[in-house]
């Protein structure tokens, strides 16, 4: 297998531990260059992580002849632009989640990569993470019988922009940069994983609002959805609640599976009064298993489970959930 040489556009917080080091620690993979508009920060990142070179211009990554694939780890508002530029340069590209600002942008990105005949992947890394594969395997093995529905919940106490980032409002609650609020940033992972386990969601009914008034995007969401496979789902999400709580529960004819999308806690399998706990640790760099599937695909071995098409489906679901709220907020 050949070594896949990577360049990163946007070496911010997500690349410090979750993803960046994994590009060099994965087999047959090397992180060759990083880019950030602030050259001093790019240079500091390269020095601390042992990356051979740094740039403050994305074109230096996109057009470098010694870079085989690009990881776009910028804010969502620039994902479309960078992916289109990578496609035009004939570079395979992995883009951070959420894939884009809306489903239309996702479709444009998919079309550009298809026309250029380059693969497009989305960094929904839970599709390759052992803890989540264990949940999928339990479902597929019939551990709880035929699945009837899945229920998701995520509550967090309110944090004002100043509490989230004393220097400036964080981009995750600036819809112009992220496409929404904490719901978009965090629950996209949950929705994408449910798509991975149960297949595409085909129908959505939802309400969203901003109740606390600490920032403009949604801070409370309730949603119900139907998967094409016949499974039903619902979720309640509040970022101005009294406490922190998060779980997903898959309800089957003979039992239930409870797991967390955000915390490394044991998977719980409940059948009647019996409860089995299955601990599965995450690797130090949670993106690494997904990156390894991409390296394998580029070497003709297997396929990455998180594609542009699957990432676009998750963005479509988010668009449907927030459609009325966004229209009323314009």
Secondary structure as UniProt FT lines:
FT   STRAND          4..9
FT   HELIX           13..15
FT   TURN            16..18
FT   TURN            20..21
FT   HELIX           22..25
FT   TURN            27..28
FT   STRAND          29..35
FT   HELIX           39..49
FT   STRAND          53..55
FT   HELIX           58..62
FT   TURN            65..66
FT   STRAND          69..72
FT   HELIX           76..78
FT   HELIX           79..88
FT   TURN            89..90
FT   STRAND          92..95
FT   HELIX           103..116
FT   STRAND          120..122
FT   HELIX           125..127
FT   HELIX           130..140
FT   TURN            141..144
FT   STRAND          147..157
FT   HELIX           161..164
FT   HELIX           171..173
FT   HELIX           175..178
FT   HELIX           183..187
FT   HELIX           188..198
FT   STRAND          201..209
FT   STRAND          220..227
FT   TURN            228..229
FT   STRAND          232..241
FT   STRAND          245..252
FT   STRAND          256..259
FT   STRAND          267..271
FT   TURN            272..273
FT   STRAND          274..278
FT   TURN            286..287
FT   HELIX           288..298
FT   TURN            299..300
FT   HELIX           308..329
//
